[in-house]
Amino acid sequence: MSDNPSRILFGQLFEANREKVYRFAYKLTDDRLRAQEVTQQCFIKLWENIHKVQVGQDVFPLLFVFVKHIVIDETRKLYRERKSLAQLSSGQGPVADHRDDQTLLHKEFREQIQKVIERMPAQRRNIYLLSRDKGKSYKEIADQLSLSPATVRNHLNLALQYIRREMMAHYDM
């Protein structure tokens, strides 16, 4: 089975093009892990189309197209997922026939955000809650906690980044 001509050709093409494909994927994504995943998907696509490849053919142009399409497709998917997540968090949610499904999603989303907030350091959590739940300004929070408004702003920015990162990780985005 190891002497299968398609398998041998694929192995040669993989070795000859793996680094170039990875570098191109990294250039497009600016993310090492994502570039590795794109590279894998690209070579899976090549394997699925190996019957179309001739021995001695330069396949990098084909791989280039595969990478470009994979990155575009993933970017579109990520955009749609982020848009849906933003709609859910703002209470707009997609139009659904069943209000129960939407209510359940909102409840799960709020519970997940609450868990993330509870894992924050105490001062950051306190600043976030004063800002978002109580509607206080930076200056009001700074006066109440004896901090500078810049410190309050920094803690709030860190809290929002943390929530965004944790929610995206939780929803595999």
N, C-alpha and C positions, 0 to 999 in steps of 0.2 A: 504494500500500500504506500510505502514511503517513496516508491519510484514513479508515482503518478505524475505525468508530465505537467498537469495543472498545478499540482502542489509544489513541484520543483520551481516552476515559473513564478508562482506566487512568492515563494521564499526568496528568490533572487530579486524580484521587484520590491519586496518589503525591505530587504537589506539595503538596496540601492537608493531607496526613496524615503525611508522612515524619517531621517533627520530633516530633510528638506520639507517634508509635509508638516512635521512638528513645528519647525521654525515659522513656516507660513501661517499655521493655525495660531501660534503664539502671537505673531504680529497682528493678526485680526482680532484676537480675544484679549490680549494683554493679561492672560491668566494661565499659569502653568498647568493647573489641574484640568481646566477646561480644554486647553490645547491638547493634552494627552487624550482626553475623551474624544475630541474631534478627530484626532489622528487614528484612534482605534476604529471609530465609526467609518472613517474614510477607507481604511483597509478592509473592513467588513464589506463595504460596498464594492471594493475592487474584487474581493473574493467572489461575491455574488455575480460579478460581470467578467470573471476571468476567461470565460469562453469567448469573449469578444476581443481579447488581447492577443496579438501576434508575437511570436518570439522575436526579440530584437527591437520591438517597438518602444519608442520613448513614451512612457505612460504618465510622466509628470504633468503634462497639460490636462489629462483626464483627472488625475488626482487633485490638481489645482481647482478644477471645476467642482469636484466632489466636496472639497474642503469649503469652498465658497458657499455652496448650497447648504451644507450642514450648518455652518455658522449663521447664515441668514435665517434658516428654518428655526434654529434654536433661539436666536434673538427675537424673532417674531413670537415664538411660544412664550419666552420669558416676559416679553412686553404684555402679551394678553393675560398671563397669570398675574403680573403686578397690577395691571389695570383692574382685574377682577378683585384682587385683594384690596385695592384702594376703594373700590365701590362697596365692598362688604364692610370695610372699616368705617366708611362715611355713612353707612345706612342705606345706600342706594341699591345695592345688590342687583343681579340680573333679574329680568322679568321672569317670574316663575308661575306655573299653574298652581302650585301648592305653597301656600303661605307658611305651612308648618315646616317645610324644608328650609325656607329662608330664615325663619325664626330659630330653628335649630342651628343653622350655620352661624347666625349672629351670636347666639348664646355660646357656642363652642369658641368662636373667635374672641369674644369678651373674656371668657374664662382663661384662654391661653394668654391673652395680654395681661390679665391679672397675675397669672403665675410668673410671667416674665418680670413684671413690676416688683413682685415680692422677692425676687432673686437679686435685685439691685442693692448696692450699698445703701445704708440707712439714710444718709444725708441726700444722696441723689434721688432716692425714692421719695423722700419728704418734699424736696424741691419740685419734682415732677408732679406729685399729687397736689401741692399748693397751686401750681400753675394750671394744671389741666382740670382738676376737680373743683377747685375753689375759684379759679379764674383770676388769680392774683397776678399782678405785673412783676417784672424783675425787681423793680424798686421796692415794692411792698414786701416781697419775699426776702429781699436783702435786708430791709429794716427789721423784719420779724426775726430773722435768723442771725442777725449781726454779721452779715457778709457783704461783700461788694457786689454791685449789680453784674459786673463782669464774671465773677465767680458763679453767680446764679445762672447766667446765660451759658457758661461753659458746662456746668452740671446738667442743665436742661438739654443742651446739644448732645452731650454724651449719653444721656438717658434715651433720647429719641433714636440715636444711632444704634444703641444696644437693643432697643425694642425692635427696630426695623430688622437688624441682623438676626435676632433670635426668631422672629416671626417668619422670616424668609427661610431660615434653616428648618423650622418646624414644618412649613408647608412645601419643603423641597424646591425652593425657587432659587 
